[in-house]
């Protein structure tokens, strides 16, 4: 009995453990919950079945034991793959290339394997998982706002139009390019355009235009820098219209430029995938000499208008005086009242007036003023 005590060792495997027995480094058997005796030279490795299993030797050797193989879930992840590991429904880790094993126990292990060598994420993975801090190192994303659209190029090849939203792709060597456009009504400022009129008057124009991208594929795929092309179209349209008018005609037809430009450019803009919504002239800026000439013309016009008004007022005043004289000639009382009115006005200007009884009052006043001179 003493010999048996020396060569036998009693061990106990608890409910949430599994033991692997080795002898001289060679795997022998698996032990589940219970009490066991180990013979001379045997050792046991204990494993918590709620945790991941790390094989102490080559895993394929252990898997030759069918009893042990049935207790393990083995996950093989290729070089071009990842495996998203969930424990009891919660994301636990992301497994990269390698071989992993987990005990089958009360802990439920689930895995989503994904091929990350391609760009598109075709696996059934929610946006919440893709945004998780453990997964984001493997993912790239791009946001398209509500007022935008975009075109997608994968490895330089156009693959489709992207509507507003958040898009995800695997992060790898595949080249992804997203070109987006604001789909709202936009405004372009066409400032400082130096143009000659038909009568060689040099001037500068400041204009504005409103437009909207109607076809994103035409705008971005069939045309290079469509905004620059649109700007040049506005410039040429302005020059064509203004060069056909004299300066005076231009001032008269300033408001008609918008209609002409929209009609002229509609077809060309449509070829760019653009829809025009408005056009107008903000300012017409004249050179210094032309400003002086225009000011002189304006002053002359205003003087002529002032002279006409003065002549009209003088004529009305003369007509009024004639009517007053006729009334005074016909009415002696009115004559006397007029005399008193003049005396009153004179009295306001002169301190003392001496008048005798010889002659009419108006004659004496006339004599007074003549003498004063």
DRENKOLKE-303465 format. One record per residue (C-alpha): chain; residue in one letter; z, x, y; residue number from 1. Coordinates in pm, whole numbers, plus 50000, padded with zeros to 5 digits. Layout:
SITE;A;A;Z;X;Y;NUM
...
***
This chain:
SITE;A;X;50000;50000;50000;1
SITE;A;X;50071;50285;50234;2
SITE;A;X;49710;50410;50184;3
SITE;A;X;49570;50066;50265;4
SITE;A;X;49765;50048;50590;5
SITE;A;X;49614;50375;50694;6
SITE;A;X;49253;50269;50636;7
SITE;A;X;49264;49901;50741;8
SITE;A;X;49292;49770;51097;9
SITE;A;X;49362;49410;51187;10
SITE;A;X;49180;49261;51487;11
SITE;A;X;49160;48915;51648;12
SITE;A;X;48847;48771;51818;13
SITE;A;X;48934;48496;52067;14
SITE;A;X;48743;48172;52128;15
SITE;A;X;48523;48313;52408;16
SITE;A;X;48453;48647;52250;17
SITE;A;X;48210;48799;52003;18
SITE;A;X;48270;49132;51837;19
SITE;A;X;48008;49376;51715;20
SITE;A;X;48124;49609;51441;21
SITE;A;X;47991;49968;51427;22
SITE;A;X;48057;50242;51176;23
SITE;A;X;47978;50595;51274;24
SITE;A;X;47761;50452;51554;25
SITE;A;X;47561;50223;51324;26
SITE;A;X;47567;49847;51378;27
SITE;A;X;47716;49659;51081;28
SITE;A;X;47791;49297;51161;29
SITE;A;X;47892;49036;51419;30
SITE;A;X;48238;48879;51437;31
SITE;A;X;48305;48538;51590;32
SITE;A;X;48639;48373;51666;33
SITE;A;X;48900;48466;51403;34
SITE;A;X;49118;48742;51253;35
SITE;A;X;48950;49035;51071;36
SITE;A;X;49033;49362;50898;37
SITE;A;X;48831;49670;50978;38
SITE;A;X;48786;49941;50714;39
SITE;A;X;48811;50313;50772;40
SITE;A;X;48566;50440;51034;41
SITE;A;X;48475;50097;51170;42
SITE;A;X;48509;50009;51538;43
SITE;A;X;48448;49684;51724;44
SITE;A;X;48296;49616;52068;45
SITE;A;X;48424;49297;52225;46
SITE;A;X;48200;49086;52454;47
SITE;A;X;48282;48795;52684;48
SITE;A;X;48025;48531;52591;49
SITE;A;X;48036;48382;52943;50
SITE;A;X;47886;48705;53081;51
SITE;A;X;47552;48880;53044;52
SITE;A;X;47520;49091;52730;53
SITE;A;X;47443;49461;52770;54
SITE;A;X;47339;49607;52435;55
SITE;A;X;47521;49929;52341;56
SITE;A;X;47219;50036;52133;57
SITE;A;X;46853;49943;52119;58
SITE;A;X;46840;49565;52141;59
SITE;A;X;46568;49533;51878;60
SITE;A;X;46806;49690;51623;61
SITE;A;X;47070;49429;51696;62
SITE;A;X;46819;49144;51684;63
SITE;A;X;46740;49230;51323;64
SITE;A;X;47070;49056;51247;65
SITE;A;X;46959;48692;51242;66
SITE;A;X;47315;48568;51298;67
SITE;A;X;47340;48773;51615;68
SITE;A;X;46987;48682;51728;69
SITE;A;X;47072;48310;51717;70
SITE;A;X;47364;48372;51955;71
SITE;A;X;47150;48538;52220;72
SITE;A;X;46890;48427;52474;73
SITE;A;X;46651;48715;52538;74
SITE;A;X;46434;48727;52850;75
SITE;A;X;46141;48969;52871;76
SITE;A;X;46013;49030;53226;77
SITE;A;X;45679;49210;53264;78
SITE;A;X;45590;49462;53532;79
SITE;A;X;45406;49196;53734;80
SITE;A;X;45678;48932;53696;81
SITE;A;X;46019;48831;53816;82
SITE;A;X;46261;48587;53654;83
SITE;A;X;46488;48374;53870;84
SITE;A;X;46815;48332;53680;85
SITE;A;X;47033;48022;53719;86
SITE;A;X;47385;47980;53581;87
SITE;A;X;47495;47618;53549;88
SITE;A;X;47221;47519;53793;89
SITE;A;X;47310;47778;54059;90
SITE;A;X;47090;48074;54145;91
SITE;A;X;47262;48382;54008;92
SITE;A;X;47014;48670;54032;93
SITE;A;X;46649;48773;54027;94
SITE;A;X;46546;48978;53725;95
SITE;A;X;46273;49237;53771;96
SITE;A;X;46072;49415;53499;97
SITE;A;X;46284;49474;53189;98
SITE;A;X;46459;49306;52894;99
SITE;A;X;46771;49096;52942;100
SITE;A;X;47000;48913;52701;101
SITE;A;X;47262;48642;52753;102
SITE;A;X;47508;48479;52516;103
SITE;A;X;47459;48115;52429;104
SITE;A;X;47785;47956;52538;105
SITE;A;X;47938;47695;52765;106
SITE;A;X;47757;47868;53052;107
SITE;A;X;47404;47726;53077;108
SITE;A;X;47142;47990;53154;109
SITE;A;X;46802;47886;53292;110
SITE;A;X;46509;48101;53402;111
SITE;A;X;46196;48054;53609;112
SITE;A;X;45944;48327;53544;113
SITE;A;X;45681;48395;53809;114
SITE;A;X;45372;48613;53820;115
SITE;A;X;45405;48800;54150;116
SITE;A;X;45077;48990;54110;117
SITE;A;X;44891;48693;54262;118
SITE;A;X;44930;48563;54616;119
SITE;A;X;44974;48191;54555;120
SITE;A;X;45307;48059;54432;121
SITE;A;X;45192;47821;54162;122
SITE;A;X;45530;47799;53986;123
SITE;A;X;45753;47498;54046;124
SITE;A;X;45993;47667;54286;125
SITE;A;X;46145;47476;54578;126
SITE;A;X;46135;47598;54938;127
SITE;A;X;46516;47624;54930;128
SITE;A;X;46495;47875;54644;129
SITE;A;X;46216;48070;54812;130
SITE;A;X;46433;48100;55125;131
SITE;A;X;46737;48220;54928;132
SITE;A;X;46849;48570;55024;133
SITE;A;X;46803;48694;54665;134
SITE;A;X;46441;48574;54651;135
SITE;A;X;46317;48650;55004;136
SITE;A;X;46252;49022;54927;137
SITE;A;X;45973;48902;54696;138
SITE;A;X;45827;48638;54929;139
SITE;A;X;45633;48631;55258;140
SITE;A;X;45596;48318;55464;141
SITE;A;X;45411;48185;55769;142
SITE;A;X;45491;47888;55991;143
SITE;A;X;45226;47660;56146;144
SITE;A;X;45372;47452;56431;145
SITE;A;X;45304;47081;56478;146
SITE;A;X;45046;47142;56751;147
SITE;A;X;44859;47412;56555;148
SITE;A;X;44615;47461;56271;149
SITE;A;X;44520;47785;56098;150
SITE;A;X;44263;47940;55868;151
SITE;A;X;44374;48147;55568;152
SITE;A;X;44209;48466;55444;153
SITE;A;X;44313;48623;55113;154
SITE;A;X;44179;48973;55059;155
SITE;A;X;43943;48911;55349;156
SITE;A;X;43798;48592;55200;157
SITE;A;X;43835;48254;55370;158
SITE;A;X;44025;48021;55138;159
SITE;A;X;44107;47713;55348;160
SITE;A;X;44251;47545;55657;161
SITE;A;X;44629;47522;55691;162
SITE;A;X;44785;47214;55850;163
SITE;A;X;45129;47227;56020;164
SITE;A;X;45404;47340;55786;165
SITE;A;X;45565;47647;55626;166
SITE;A;X;45364;47837;55367;167
SITE;A;X;45487;48092;55110;168
SITE;A;X;45311;48368;54916;169
SITE;A;X;45433;48639;54684;170
SITE;A;X;45480;48976;54851;171
SITE;A;X;45245;49221;54684;172
SITE;A;X;44933;49430;54745;173
SITE;A;X;44718;49122;54812;174
SITE;A;X;44616;49106;55179;175
SITE;A;X;44689;48777;55354;176
SITE;A;X;44574;48699;55707;177
SITE;A;X;44647;48377;55895;178
SITE;A;X;44464;48297;56220;179
SITE;A;X;44602;47996;56401;180
SITE;A;X;44484;47793;56700;181
SITE;A;X;44665;47561;56941;182
SITE;A;X;44507;47217;56893;183
SITE;A;X;44637;47074;57221;184
SITE;A;X;44428;47037;57538;185
SITE;A;X;44410;47383;57695;186
SITE;A;X;44320;47496;58046;187
SITE;A;X;44110;47793;58152;188
SITE;A;X;44115;47934;58504;189
SITE;A;X;43778;48066;58627;190
SITE;A;X;43877;48260;58939;191
SITE;A;X;43698;48486;59187;192
SITE;A;X;43340;48403;59090;193
SITE;A;X;43110;48567;59349;194
SITE;A;X;42790;48362;59376;195
SITE;A;X;42489;48344;59612;196
SITE;A;X;42363;48003;59723;197
SITE;A;X;41994;47920;59759;198
SITE;A;X;42002;48025;60126;199
SITE;A;X;42172;48357;60034;200
SITE;A;X;42520;48259;60149;201
SITE;A;X;42773;48471;59956;202
SITE;A;X;43088;48290;59849;203
SITE;A;X;43361;48298;59588;204
SITE;A;X;43469;48008;59369;205
SITE;A;X;43793;47928;59190;206
SITE;A;X;43743;47668;58919;207
SITE;A;X;43933;47521;58623;208
SITE;A;X;43831;47372;58291;209
SITE;A;X;44016;47174;58024;210
SITE;A;X;43909;47193;57660;211
SITE;A;X;44032;47134;57308;212
SITE;A;X;43950;47294;56972;213
SITE;A;X;43787;47016;56771;214
SITE;A;X;43661;47218;56471;215
SITE;A;X;43874;47517;56378;216
SITE;A;X;43626;47649;56121;217
SITE;A;X;43345;47665;56378;218
SITE;A;X;43574;47815;56639;219
SITE;A;X;43718;48092;56422;220
SITE;A;X;43471;48147;56137;221
SITE;A;X;43131;48095;56294;222
SITE;A;X;43211;48244;56634;223
SITE;A;X;43387;48561;56742;224
SITE;A;X;43635;48521;57029;225
SITE;A;X;43526;48166;57110;226
SITE;A;X;43746;48159;57422;227
SITE;A;X;43555;48449;57579;228
SITE;A;X;43225;48284;57494;229
SITE;A;X;43343;47960;57654;230
SITE;A;X;43449;48146;57968;231
SITE;A;X;43103;48307;58000;232
SITE;A;X;42941;47965;57957;233
SITE;A;X;43143;47830;58249;234
SITE;A;X;43040;48127;58463;235
SITE;A;X;42670;48088;58389;236
SITE;A;X;42680;47712;58444;237
SITE;A;X;42842;47758;58786;238
SITE;A;X;42585;48020;58888;239
SITE;A;X;42294;47806;58774;240
SITE;A;X;42417;47502;58966;241
SITE;A;X;42513;47679;59289;242
SITE;A;X;42203;47904;59304;243
SITE;A;X;41989;47588;59326;244
SITE;A;X;42170;47456;59637;245
SITE;A;X;42196;47563;59997;246
SITE;A;X;42541;47617;60140;247
SITE;A;X;42541;47281;60322;248
SITE;A;X;42420;47102;60008;249
SITE;A;X;42695;47269;59806;250
SITE;A;X;42964;47140;60042;251
SITE;A;X;42819;46790;60017;252
SITE;A;X;42787;46799;59637;253
SITE;A;X;43111;46981;59555;254
SITE;A;X;43250;46684;59363;255
SITE;A;X;42937;46653;59148;256
SITE;A;X;42980;46997;58989;257
SITE;A;X;43230;46866;58732;258
SITE;A;X;42989;46606;58591;259
SITE;A;X;42702;46854;58585;260
SITE;A;X;42908;47121;58405;261
SITE;A;X;43039;46883;58138;262
SITE;A;X;42692;46745;58067;263
SITE;A;X;42532;47089;58068;264
SITE;A;X;42795;47251;57843;265
SITE;A;X;42879;46974;57598;266
SITE;A;X;42623;47078;57338;267
SITE;A;X;42693;47451;57368;268
SITE;A;X;43069;47392;57351;269
SITE;A;X;43027;47178;57040;270
SITE;A;X;42856;47473;56871;271
SITE;A;X;43178;47668;56936;272
SITE;A;X;43386;47389;56786;273
SITE;A;X;43511;47297;57136;274
SITE;A;X;43542;46959;57304;275
SITE;A;X;43540;46958;57686;276
SITE;A;X;43789;46735;57868;277
SITE;A;X;43755;46828;58234;278
SITE;A;X;43607;47065;58490;279
SITE;A;X;43649;47106;58863;280
SITE;A;X;43625;47334;59167;281
SITE;A;X;43962;47437;59305;282
SITE;A;X;43851;47647;59607;283
SITE;A;X;43536;47766;59783;284
SITE;A;X;43619;48092;59961;285
SITE;A;X;43386;48212;60238;286
SITE;A;X;43348;48572;60365;287
SITE;A;X;43493;48657;60709;288
SITE;A;X;43167;48626;60908;289
SITE;A;X;43083;48295;60747;290
SITE;A;X;43431;48166;60830;291
SITE;A;X;43382;48256;61198;292
SITE;A;X;43047;48078;61208;293
SITE;A;X;43191;47770;61039;294
SITE;A;X;43482;47769;61285;295
SITE;A;X;43242;47790;61581;296
SITE;A;X;43037;47502;61443;297
SITE;A;X;43353;47300;61393;298
SITE;A;X;43474;47374;61748;299
SITE;A;X;43135;47277;61893;300
SITE;A;X;43137;46952;61697;301
SITE;A;X;43489;46869;61815;302
SITE;A;X;43399;46949;62178;303
SITE;A;X;43095;46726;62159;304
SITE;A;X;43310;46447;62016;305
SITE;A;X;43566;46503;62296;306
SITE;A;X;43293;46486;62565;307
SITE;A;X;43163;46160;62425;308
SITE;A;X;43512;46014;62430;309
SITE;A;X;43571;46136;62790;310
SITE;A;X;43241;45985;62910;311
SITE;A;X;43327;45660;62740;312
SITE;A;X;43668;45653;62909;313
SITE;A;X;43520;45738;63252;314
SITE;A;X;43265;45458;63218;315
SITE;A;X;43538;45212;63125;316
SITE;A;X;43754;45330;63419;317
SITE;A;X;43465;45293;63669;318
SITE;A;X;43386;44947;63537;319
SITE;A;X;43751;44851;63581;320
SITE;A;X;43755;44977;63942;321
SITE;A;X;43438;44782;64023;322
SITE;A;X;43591;44465;63885;323
SITE;A;X;43908;44525;64089;324
SITE;A;X;43706;44578;64412;325
SITE;A;X;43516;44254;64362;326
SITE;A;X;43840;44061;64317;327
SITE;A;X;43996;44218;64628;328
SITE;A;X;43686;44134;64834;329
SITE;A;X;43711;43771;64735;330
SITE;A;X;44091;43738;64769;331
SITE;A;X;44277;43851;65087;332
SITE;A;X;44619;43816;64926;333
SITE;A;X;44515;44049;64644;334
SITE;A;X;44398;44298;64912;335
SITE;A;X;44741;44287;65081;336
SITE;A;X;44913;44337;64743;337
SITE;A;X;44698;44639;64677;338
SITE;A;X;44792;44777;65024;339
SITE;A;X;45161;44738;64937;340
SITE;A;X;45107;44910;64602;341
SITE;A;X;44955;45215;64771;342
SITE;A;X;45232;45223;65035;343
SITE;A;X;45489;45223;64755;344
SITE;A;X;45322;45515;64581;345
SITE;A;X;45295;45710;64907;346
SITE;A;X;45658;45643;64989;347
SITE;A;X;45760;45809;64662;348
SITE;A;X;45593;46132;64777;349
SITE;A;X;45672;46138;65157;350
SITE;A;X;46013;46123;65326;351
SITE;A;X;45922;45938;65660;352
SITE;A;X;45608;45742;65768;353
SITE;A;X;45566;45597;66123;354
SITE;A;X;45334;45295;66151;355
SITE;A;X;45264;45096;66477;356
SITE;A;X;45120;44752;66522;357
SITE;A;X;44777;44867;66628;358
SITE;A;X;44517;44820;66353;359
SITE;A;X;44534;44754;65987;360
SITE;A;X;44789;44931;65772;361
SITE;A;X;44524;45088;65553;362
SITE;A;X;44339;45223;65858;363
SITE;A;X;44656;45385;65989;364
SITE;A;X;44729;45537;65647;365
SITE;A;X;44376;45670;65630;366
SITE;A;X;44412;45822;65977;367
SITE;A;X;44748;45972;65871;368
SITE;A;X;44606;46151;65568;369
SITE;A;X;44296;46269;65751;370
SITE;A;X;44516;46411;66032;371
SITE;A;X;44740;46575;65773;372
SITE;A;X;44449;46765;65631;373
***
